[in-house]
Amino acid sequence: MDPKRLDGKNILITGGARGMGAGNAEAFAAQGANVCIGDLDLEEAQKVADKINAAGNGKAIAARMDVTKREDNAAAVAATVEAFGNINVALFNAGLNKPKFFMDIDEDNWDMIMNVNTKAMWLGMQEAARQMIAQGPMEDHPYKIINVGSIASRKPLIDVTVYCTSKYGCLALTHCGALGLAEHNITVNGYAPGVVVTPLWEQLDKDLVDMGFKERAGQAYDDIVANNLVIKRVSYPDDITGTASFLASDDSDYMTGQMIHIDGGWCIQ
Protein backbone atom coordinates (compact mmCIF):
# COMPACT_ATOMS: atom_id res chain seq x y z
CA MET A 1 0.00 0.00 0.00
CA ASP A 2 1.09 3.56 -0.69
CA PRO A 3 2.06 4.86 2.78
CA LYS A 4 1.05 8.39 1.78
CA ARG A 5 -2.18 7.80 -0.15
CA LEU A 6 -4.38 8.86 2.76
CA ASP A 7 -2.05 11.41 4.39
CA GLY A 8 -4.08 14.21 5.90
CA LYS A 9 -7.28 12.16 6.12
CA ASN A 10 -9.02 11.97 9.48
CA ILE A 11 -11.53 9.15 9.28
CA LEU A 12 -14.35 7.86 11.47
CA ILE A 13 -15.20 4.17 11.02
CA THR A 14 -18.29 2.69 12.66
CA GLY A 15 -18.33 -0.99 13.58
CA GLY A 16 -14.54 -0.79 13.53
CA ALA A 17 -13.68 -3.33 16.21
CA ARG A 18 -13.64 -6.43 14.01
CA GLY A 19 -14.18 -7.79 10.51
CA MET A 20 -14.20 -5.36 7.60
CA GLY A 21 -14.22 -2.36 9.92
CA ALA A 22 -11.00 -3.36 11.65
CA GLY A 23 -9.42 -4.35 8.34
CA ASN A 24 -10.18 -0.96 6.85
CA ALA A 25 -8.97 0.88 9.96
CA GLU A 26 -5.60 -0.85 9.74
CA ALA A 27 -5.36 -0.36 5.97
CA PHE A 28 -6.26 3.32 6.19
CA ALA A 29 -3.70 3.94 8.92
CA ALA A 30 -1.03 2.09 6.91
CA GLN A 31 -1.65 4.70 4.19
CA GLY A 32 -1.17 7.61 6.57
CA ALA A 33 -4.72 8.27 7.83
CA ASN A 34 -5.76 8.96 11.38
CA VAL A 35 -8.75 6.85 12.39
CA CYS A 36 -11.40 6.90 15.07
CA ILE A 37 -12.69 3.38 15.61
CA GLY A 38 -16.27 3.57 16.77
CA ASP A 39 -17.92 0.45 18.16
CA LEU A 40 -20.29 -0.71 20.86
CA ASP A 41 -17.46 -2.95 22.12
CA LEU A 42 -14.95 -0.36 23.33
CA GLU A 43 -12.48 -2.96 24.57
CA GLU A 44 -12.14 -4.58 21.15
CA ALA A 45 -12.06 -1.20 19.42
CA GLN A 46 -9.22 -0.15 21.69
CA LYS A 47 -7.27 -3.28 20.76
CA VAL A 48 -7.47 -2.29 17.09
CA ALA A 49 -6.40 1.27 17.95
CA ASP A 50 -3.48 -0.03 20.00
CA LYS A 51 -2.35 -2.25 17.13
CA ILE A 52 -2.43 0.68 14.73
CA ASN A 53 -0.55 2.98 17.09
CA ALA A 54 2.09 0.33 17.71
CA ALA A 55 2.64 0.01 13.95
CA GLY A 56 3.61 3.69 13.85
CA ASN A 57 1.86 4.82 10.68
CA GLY A 58 -1.34 6.79 11.17
CA LYS A 59 -2.81 7.41 14.60
CA ALA A 60 -5.90 5.81 16.08
CA ILE A 61 -8.36 6.30 18.90
CA ALA A 62 -11.32 4.23 20.02
CA ALA A 63 -14.79 5.55 20.82
CA ARG A 64 -17.67 3.61 22.33
CA MET A 65 -20.82 4.21 20.34
CA ASP A 66 -24.28 2.77 19.92
CA VAL A 67 -24.78 3.63 16.27
CA THR A 68 -28.57 3.67 16.65
CA LYS A 69 -28.37 6.73 18.93
CA ARG A 70 -27.92 10.18 17.44
CA GLU A 71 -26.00 11.43 20.47
CA ASP A 72 -23.44 8.63 20.13
CA ASN A 73 -22.91 9.42 16.45
CA ALA A 74 -22.41 13.08 17.30
CA ALA A 75 -20.01 12.15 20.11
CA ALA A 76 -17.92 9.92 17.83
CA VAL A 77 -17.65 12.71 15.27
CA ALA A 78 -16.65 15.11 18.05
CA ALA A 79 -14.04 12.65 19.34
CA THR A 80 -12.53 12.42 15.86
CA VAL A 81 -12.31 16.21 15.62
CA GLU A 82 -10.91 16.57 19.12
CA ALA A 83 -8.19 14.00 18.48
CA PHE A 84 -7.18 14.96 14.95
CA GLY A 85 -8.38 18.52 14.33
CA ASN A 86 -11.18 17.82 11.86
CA ILE A 87 -12.96 15.03 9.99
CA ASN A 88 -12.50 14.43 6.25
CA VAL A 89 -14.04 11.00 5.74
CA ALA A 90 -16.75 8.93 7.48
CA LEU A 91 -17.12 5.22 6.76
CA PHE A 92 -20.42 3.74 7.94
CA ASN A 93 -19.61 0.08 8.28
CA ALA A 94 -21.66 -1.06 11.30
CA GLY A 95 -24.17 -3.75 10.45
CA LEU A 96 -25.78 -6.99 11.56
CA ASN A 97 -27.99 -9.77 10.28
CA LYS A 98 -30.31 -12.41 11.73
CA PRO A 99 -31.86 -14.65 9.09
CA LYS A 100 -35.53 -15.62 9.09
CA PHE A 101 -37.88 -16.86 6.41
CA PHE A 102 -40.43 -14.28 5.29
CA MET A 103 -43.37 -15.53 7.35
CA ASP A 104 -41.19 -15.92 10.46
CA ILE A 105 -40.12 -12.26 10.59
CA ASP A 106 -41.33 -10.49 13.72
CA GLU A 107 -41.15 -6.88 14.82
CA ASP A 108 -38.10 -7.45 17.00
CA ASN A 109 -36.16 -8.89 14.06
CA TRP A 110 -37.28 -6.06 11.78
CA ASP A 111 -36.49 -3.29 14.25
CA MET A 112 -33.08 -4.68 15.25
CA ILE A 113 -31.78 -5.02 11.70
CA MET A 114 -33.33 -1.86 10.28
CA ASN A 115 -32.15 0.24 13.22
CA VAL A 116 -28.52 -0.84 12.95
CA ASN A 117 -28.17 -1.16 9.19
CA THR A 118 -30.29 1.73 7.95
CA LYS A 119 -31.41 4.16 10.65
CA ALA A 120 -27.91 4.27 12.13
CA MET A 121 -26.40 5.01 8.72
CA TRP A 122 -28.80 7.91 8.24
CA LEU A 123 -27.99 9.30 11.69
CA GLY A 124 -24.25 8.96 11.13
CA MET A 125 -24.38 10.57 7.71
CA GLN A 126 -26.25 13.56 9.12
CA GLU A 127 -23.91 14.05 12.07
CA ALA A 128 -20.75 13.69 9.97
CA ALA A 129 -22.13 16.05 7.34
CA ARG A 130 -23.13 18.55 10.00
CA GLN A 131 -19.51 18.73 11.18
CA MET A 132 -18.10 18.83 7.65
CA ILE A 133 -20.39 21.73 6.75
CA ALA A 134 -19.39 23.58 9.93
CA GLN A 135 -15.71 23.15 9.04
CA GLY A 136 -16.26 24.88 5.70
CA PRO A 137 -15.24 23.51 2.30
CA MET A 138 -11.77 22.07 1.86
CA GLU A 139 -9.68 23.94 -0.67
CA ASP A 140 -8.92 21.21 -3.18
CA HIS A 141 -10.97 18.11 -2.38
CA PRO A 142 -14.47 17.16 -1.24
CA TYR A 143 -15.34 15.60 2.06
CA LYS A 144 -16.31 11.96 1.76
CA ILE A 145 -19.01 9.73 3.17
CA ILE A 146 -18.69 6.01 2.44
CA ASN A 147 -21.54 3.57 3.10
CA VAL A 148 -21.15 -0.19 3.31
CA GLY A 149 -23.88 -1.83 1.26
CA SER A 150 -24.33 -5.43 0.20
CA ILE A 151 -25.06 -7.71 -2.70
CA ALA A 152 -28.42 -8.02 -0.91
CA SER A 153 -29.53 -4.71 -2.44
CA ARG A 154 -29.22 -6.31 -5.89
CA LYS A 155 -30.07 -9.95 -5.24
CA PRO A 156 -33.18 -10.70 -3.16
CA LEU A 157 -32.50 -13.62 -0.83
CA ILE A 158 -35.25 -15.81 0.61
CA ASP A 159 -33.68 -16.23 4.05
CA VAL A 160 -32.74 -12.61 4.85
CA THR A 161 -35.67 -10.42 3.81
CA VAL A 162 -35.10 -7.76 6.45
CA TYR A 163 -31.37 -7.58 5.74
CA CYS A 164 -32.14 -7.13 2.03
CA THR A 165 -34.61 -4.38 2.88
CA SER A 166 -32.05 -2.63 5.08
CA LYS A 167 -29.42 -2.73 2.34
CA TYR A 168 -31.86 -1.40 -0.26
CA GLY A 169 -32.20 1.44 2.22
CA CYS A 170 -28.43 1.86 2.32
CA LEU A 171 -28.40 2.16 -1.46
CA ALA A 172 -31.15 4.80 -1.32
CA LEU A 173 -29.28 6.74 1.39
CA THR A 174 -26.18 6.71 -0.81
CA HIS A 175 -28.07 8.04 -3.83
CA CYS A 176 -30.14 10.59 -1.93
CA GLY A 177 -27.23 11.66 0.26
CA ALA A 178 -25.13 12.33 -2.83
CA LEU A 179 -27.87 14.61 -4.15
CA GLY A 180 -28.56 16.29 -0.84
CA LEU A 181 -24.96 16.97 0.17
CA ALA A 182 -23.44 17.94 -3.17
CA GLU A 183 -23.93 21.65 -2.51
CA HIS A 184 -21.70 21.29 0.56
CA ASN A 185 -18.86 19.65 -1.38
CA ILE A 186 -19.50 16.26 0.22
CA THR A 187 -19.52 13.13 -1.92
CA VAL A 188 -21.40 9.99 -0.93
CA ASN A 189 -20.41 6.60 -2.31
CA GLY A 190 -20.35 3.05 -1.09
CA TYR A 191 -19.26 -0.49 -1.72
CA ALA A 192 -21.29 -3.68 -1.68
CA PRO A 193 -19.56 -6.90 -0.61
CA GLY A 194 -20.85 -10.40 -1.21
CA VAL A 195 -19.64 -13.10 1.17
CA VAL A 196 -16.84 -11.83 3.41
CA VAL A 197 -15.43 -14.15 6.07
CA THR A 198 -16.04 -12.09 9.21
CA PRO A 199 -17.64 -12.78 12.61
CA LEU A 200 -20.98 -11.63 11.15
CA TRP A 201 -20.86 -14.25 8.38
CA GLU A 202 -19.61 -16.95 10.74
CA GLN A 203 -22.66 -16.36 12.94
CA LEU A 204 -24.93 -16.25 9.90
CA ASP A 205 -23.57 -19.62 8.80
CA LYS A 206 -24.56 -21.09 12.18
CA ASP A 207 -27.96 -19.43 12.10
CA LEU A 208 -28.78 -20.90 8.69
CA VAL A 209 -28.14 -24.39 10.06
CA ASP A 210 -30.23 -23.71 13.16
CA MET A 211 -33.23 -22.58 11.07
CA GLY A 212 -32.95 -25.65 8.84
CA PHE A 213 -32.02 -23.77 5.66
CA LYS A 214 -28.62 -25.48 5.52
CA GLU A 215 -27.70 -28.95 6.72
CA ARG A 216 -24.15 -28.36 7.96
CA ALA A 217 -21.70 -25.66 8.96
CA GLY A 218 -19.95 -24.20 5.95
CA GLN A 219 -22.62 -25.27 3.47
CA ALA A 220 -23.75 -21.68 2.90
CA TYR A 221 -20.23 -20.73 1.83
CA ASP A 222 -19.89 -23.79 -0.40
CA ASP A 223 -23.26 -23.31 -2.10
CA ILE A 224 -22.66 -19.64 -2.86
CA VAL A 225 -19.19 -20.31 -4.27
CA ALA A 226 -20.50 -23.15 -6.44
CA ASN A 227 -23.69 -21.49 -7.67
CA ASN A 228 -23.33 -17.71 -7.43
CA LEU A 229 -19.74 -16.57 -7.76
CA VAL A 230 -17.69 -16.06 -10.91
CA ILE A 231 -14.52 -15.91 -8.81
CA LYS A 232 -14.71 -19.29 -7.12
CA ARG A 233 -13.88 -18.36 -3.55
CA VAL A 234 -15.32 -16.33 -0.71
CA SER A 235 -13.69 -13.03 0.16
CA TYR A 236 -11.84 -11.71 3.20
CA PRO A 237 -11.48 -8.18 4.63
CA ASP A 238 -8.21 -7.75 2.68
CA ASP A 239 -10.24 -8.10 -0.53
CA ILE A 240 -12.27 -5.04 0.49
CA THR A 241 -9.64 -2.60 1.70
CA GLY A 242 -8.39 -1.55 -1.74
CA THR A 243 -11.79 -0.30 -2.86
CA ALA A 244 -12.49 1.33 0.50
CA SER A 245 -9.12 3.09 0.36
CA PHE A 246 -9.85 4.33 -3.16
CA LEU A 247 -13.16 5.80 -2.02
CA ALA A 248 -11.47 7.51 0.95
CA SER A 249 -8.68 8.93 -1.21
CA ASP A 250 -8.47 11.91 -3.55
CA ASP A 251 -8.57 9.46 -6.47
CA SER A 252 -12.37 9.24 -6.14
CA ASP A 253 -13.02 13.00 -6.03
CA TYR A 254 -15.20 12.99 -9.17
CA MET A 255 -17.45 10.15 -8.01
CA THR A 256 -20.66 10.47 -6.08
CA GLY A 257 -23.81 8.41 -5.68
CA GLN A 258 -22.06 5.19 -6.68
CA MET A 259 -22.20 1.73 -5.10
CA ILE A 260 -19.27 -0.45 -6.15
CA HIS A 261 -19.85 -4.20 -5.96
CA ILE A 262 -17.02 -6.30 -4.54
CA ASP A 263 -18.85 -9.58 -4.85
CA GLY A 264 -16.78 -12.04 -6.89
CA GLY A 265 -19.17 -11.54 -9.80
CA TRP A 266 -22.32 -12.54 -7.91
CA CYS A 267 -24.44 -9.70 -9.33
CA ILE A 268 -23.80 -10.75 -12.94
CA GLN A 269 -24.83 -14.38 -12.40
C-alpha positions as CSV (number, residue, x, y, z in Angstrom):
1,M,0.0,0.0,0.0
2,D,1.1,3.6,-0.7
3,P,2.1,4.9,2.8
4,K,1.0,8.4,1.8
5,R,-2.2,7.8,-0.1
6,L,-4.4,8.9,2.8
7,D,-2.1,11.4,4.4
8,G,-4.1,14.2,5.9
9,K,-7.3,12.2,6.1
10,N,-9.0,12.0,9.5
11,I,-11.5,9.2,9.3
12,L,-14.4,7.9,11.5
13,I,-15.2,4.2,11.0
14,T,-18.3,2.7,12.7
15,G,-18.3,-1.0,13.6
16,G,-14.5,-0.8,13.5
17,A,-13.7,-3.3,16.2
18,R,-13.6,-6.4,14.0
19,G,-14.2,-7.8,10.5
20,M,-14.2,-5.4,7.6
21,G,-14.2,-2.4,9.9
22,A,-11.0,-3.4,11.6
23,G,-9.4,-4.3,8.3
24,N,-10.2,-1.0,6.9
25,A,-9.0,0.9,10.0
26,E,-5.6,-0.9,9.7
27,A,-5.4,-0.4,6.0
28,F,-6.3,3.3,6.2
29,A,-3.7,3.9,8.9
30,A,-1.0,2.1,6.9
31,Q,-1.6,4.7,4.2
32,G,-1.2,7.6,6.6
33,A,-4.7,8.3,7.8
34,N,-5.8,9.0,11.4
35,V,-8.8,6.8,12.4
36,C,-11.4,6.9,15.1
37,I,-12.7,3.4,15.6
38,G,-16.3,3.6,16.8
39,D,-17.9,0.4,18.2
40,L,-20.3,-0.7,20.9
41,D,-17.5,-3.0,22.1
42,L,-15.0,-0.4,23.3
43,E,-12.5,-3.0,24.6
44,E,-12.1,-4.6,21.1
45,A,-12.1,-1.2,19.4
46,Q,-9.2,-0.1,21.7
47,K,-7.3,-3.3,20.8
48,V,-7.5,-2.3,17.1
49,A,-6.4,1.3,17.9
50,D,-3.5,0.0,20.0
51,K,-2.3,-2.2,17.1
52,I,-2.4,0.7,14.7
53,N,-0.5,3.0,17.1
54,A,2.1,0.3,17.7
55,A,2.6,0.0,14.0
56,G,3.6,3.7,13.9
57,N,1.9,4.8,10.7
58,G,-1.3,6.8,11.2
59,K,-2.8,7.4,14.6
60,A,-5.9,5.8,16.1
61,I,-8.4,6.3,18.9
62,A,-11.3,4.2,20.0
63,A,-14.8,5.5,20.8
64,R,-17.7,3.6,22.3
65,M,-20.8,4.2,20.3
66,D,-24.3,2.8,19.9
67,V,-24.8,3.6,16.3
68,T,-28.6,3.7,16.7
69,K,-28.4,6.7,18.9
70,R,-27.9,10.2,17.4
71,E,-26.0,11.4,20.5
72,D,-23.4,8.6,20.1
73,N,-22.9,9.4,16.5
74,A,-22.4,13.1,17.3
75,A,-20.0,12.2,20.1
76,A,-17.9,9.9,17.8
77,V,-17.6,12.7,15.3
78,A,-16.6,15.1,18.0
79,A,-14.0,12.7,19.3
80,T,-12.5,12.4,15.9
81,V,-12.3,16.2,15.6
82,E,-10.9,16.6,19.1
83,A,-8.2,14.0,18.5
84,F,-7.2,15.0,14.9
85,G,-8.4,18.5,14.3
86,N,-11.2,17.8,11.9
87,I,-13.0,15.0,10.0
88,N,-12.5,14.4,6.2
89,V,-14.0,11.0,5.7
90,A,-16.7,8.9,7.5
91,L,-17.1,5.2,6.8
92,F,-20.4,3.7,7.9
93,N,-19.6,0.1,8.3
94,A,-21.7,-1.1,11.3
95,G,-24.2,-3.8,10.5
96,L,-25.8,-7.0,11.6
97,N,-28.0,-9.8,10.3
98,K,-30.3,-12.4,11.7
99,P,-31.9,-14.7,9.1
100,K,-35.5,-15.6,9.1
101,F,-37.9,-16.9,6.4
102,F,-40.4,-14.3,5.3
103,M,-43.4,-15.5,7.3
104,D,-41.2,-15.9,10.5
105,I,-40.1,-12.3,10.6
106,D,-41.3,-10.5,13.7
107,E,-41.1,-6.9,14.8
108,D,-38.1,-7.4,17.0
109,N,-36.2,-8.9,14.1
110,W,-37.3,-6.1,11.8
111,D,-36.5,-3.3,14.2
112,M,-33.1,-4.7,15.3
113,I,-31.8,-5.0,11.7
114,M,-33.3,-1.9,10.3
115,N,-32.1,0.2,13.2
116,V,-28.5,-0.8,13.0
117,N,-28.2,-1.2,9.2
118,T,-30.3,1.7,7.9
119,K,-31.4,4.2,10.6
120,A,-27.9,4.3,12.1
121,M,-26.4,5.0,8.7
122,W,-28.8,7.9,8.2
123,L,-28.0,9.3,11.7
124,G,-24.2,9.0,11.1
125,M,-24.4,10.6,7.7
126,Q,-26.2,13.6,9.1
127,E,-23.9,14.0,12.1
128,A,-20.8,13.7,10.0
129,A,-22.1,16.1,7.3
130,R,-23.1,18.6,10.0
131,Q,-19.5,18.7,11.2
132,M,-18.1,18.8,7.6
133,I,-20.4,21.7,6.7
134,A,-19.4,23.6,9.9
135,Q,-15.7,23.2,9.0
136,G,-16.3,24.9,5.7
137,P,-15.2,23.5,2.3
138,M,-11.8,22.1,1.9
139,E,-9.7,23.9,-0.7
140,D,-8.9,21.2,-3.2
141,H,-11.0,18.1,-2.4
142,P,-14.5,17.2,-1.2
143,Y,-15.3,15.6,2.1
144,K,-16.3,12.0,1.8
145,I,-19.0,9.7,3.2
146,I,-18.7,6.0,2.4
147,N,-21.5,3.6,3.1
148,V,-21.1,-0.2,3.3
149,G,-23.9,-1.8,1.3
150,S,-24.3,-5.4,0.2
151,I,-25.1,-7.7,-2.7
152,A,-28.4,-8.0,-0.9
153,S,-29.5,-4.7,-2.4
154,R,-29.2,-6.3,-5.9
155,K,-30.1,-9.9,-5.2
156,P,-33.2,-10.7,-3.2
157,L,-32.5,-13.6,-0.8
158,I,-35.2,-15.8,0.6
159,D,-33.7,-16.2,4.0
160,V,-32.7,-12.6,4.9
161,T,-35.7,-10.4,3.8
162,V,-35.1,-7.8,6.5
163,Y,-31.4,-7.6,5.7
164,C,-32.1,-7.1,2.0
165,T,-34.6,-4.4,2.9
166,S,-32.0,-2.6,5.1
167,K,-29.4,-2.7,2.3
168,Y,-31.9,-1.4,-0.3
169,G,-32.2,1.4,2.2
170,C,-28.4,1.9,2.3
171,L,-28.4,2.2,-1.5
172,A,-31.1,4.8,-1.3
173,L,-29.3,6.7,1.4
174,T,-26.2,6.7,-0.8
175,H,-28.1,8.0,-3.8
176,C,-30.1,10.6,-1.9
177,G,-27.2,11.7,0.3
178,A,-25.1,12.3,-2.8
179,L,-27.9,14.6,-4.1
180,G,-28.6,16.3,-0.8
181,L,-25.0,17.0,0.2
182,A,-23.4,17.9,-3.2
183,E,-23.9,21.7,-2.5
184,H,-21.7,21.3,0.6
185,N,-18.9,19.6,-1.4
186,I,-19.5,16.3,0.2
187,T,-19.5,13.1,-1.9
188,V,-21.4,10.0,-0.9
189,N,-20.4,6.6,-2.3
190,G,-20.4,3.1,-1.1
191,Y,-19.3,-0.5,-1.7
192,A,-21.3,-3.7,-1.7
193,P,-19.6,-6.9,-0.6
194,G,-20.8,-10.4,-1.2
195,V,-19.6,-13.1,1.2
196,V,-16.8,-11.8,3.4
197,V,-15.4,-14.1,6.1
198,T,-16.0,-12.1,9.2
199,P,-17.6,-12.8,12.6
200,L,-21.0,-11.6,11.1
201,W,-20.9,-14.3,8.4
202,E,-19.6,-16.9,10.7
203,Q,-22.7,-16.4,12.9
204,L,-24.9,-16.2,9.9
205,D,-23.6,-19.6,8.8
206,K,-24.6,-21.1,12.2
207,D,-28.0,-19.4,12.1
208,L,-28.8,-20.9,8.7
209,V,-28.1,-24.4,10.1
210,D,-30.2,-23.7,13.2
211,M,-33.2,-22.6,11.1
212,G,-33.0,-25.6,8.8
213,F,-32.0,-23.8,5.7
214,K,-28.6,-25.5,5.5
215,E,-27.7,-28.9,6.7
216,R,-24.1,-28.4,8.0
217,A,-21.7,-25.7,9.0
218,G,-19.9,-24.2,5.9
219,Q,-22.6,-25.3,3.5
220,A,-23.8,-21.7,2.9
221,Y,-20.2,-20.7,1.8
222,D,-19.9,-23.8,-0.4
223,D,-23.3,-23.3,-2.1
224,I,-22.7,-19.6,-2.9
225,V,-19.2,-20.3,-4.3
226,A,-20.5,-23.1,-6.4
227,N,-23.7,-21.5,-7.7
228,N,-23.3,-17.7,-7.4
229,L,-19.7,-16.6,-7.8
230,V,-17.7,-16.1,-10.9
231,I,-14.5,-15.9,-8.8
232,K,-14.7,-19.3,-7.1
233,R,-13.9,-18.4,-3.5
234,V,-15.3,-16.3,-0.7
235,S,-13.7,-13.0,0.2
236,Y,-11.8,-11.7,3.2
237,P,-11.5,-8.2,4.6
238,D,-8.2,-7.7,2.7
239,D,-10.2,-8.1,-0.5
240,I,-12.3,-5.0,0.5
241,T,-9.6,-2.6,1.7
242,G,-8.4,-1.6,-1.7
243,T,-11.8,-0.3,-2.9
244,A,-12.5,1.3,0.5
245,S,-9.1,3.1,0.4
246,F,-9.9,4.3,-3.2
247,L,-13.2,5.8,-2.0
248,A,-11.5,7.5,1.0
249,S,-8.7,8.9,-1.2
250,D,-8.5,11.9,-3.6
251,D,-8.6,9.5,-6.5
252,S,-12.4,9.2,-6.1
253,D,-13.0,13.0,-6.0
254,Y,-15.2,13.0,-9.2
255,M,-17.4,10.2,-8.0
256,T,-20.7,10.5,-6.1
257,G,-23.8,8.4,-5.7
258,Q,-22.1,5.2,-6.7
259,M,-22.2,1.7,-5.1
260,I,-19.3,-0.4,-6.1
261,H,-19.8,-4.2,-6.0
262,I,-17.0,-6.3,-4.5
263,D,-18.8,-9.6,-4.9
264,G,-16.8,-12.0,-6.9
265,G,-19.2,-11.5,-9.8
266,W,-22.3,-12.5,-7.9
267,C,-24.4,-9.7,-9.3
268,I,-23.8,-10.8,-12.9
269,Q,-24.8,-14.4,-12.4
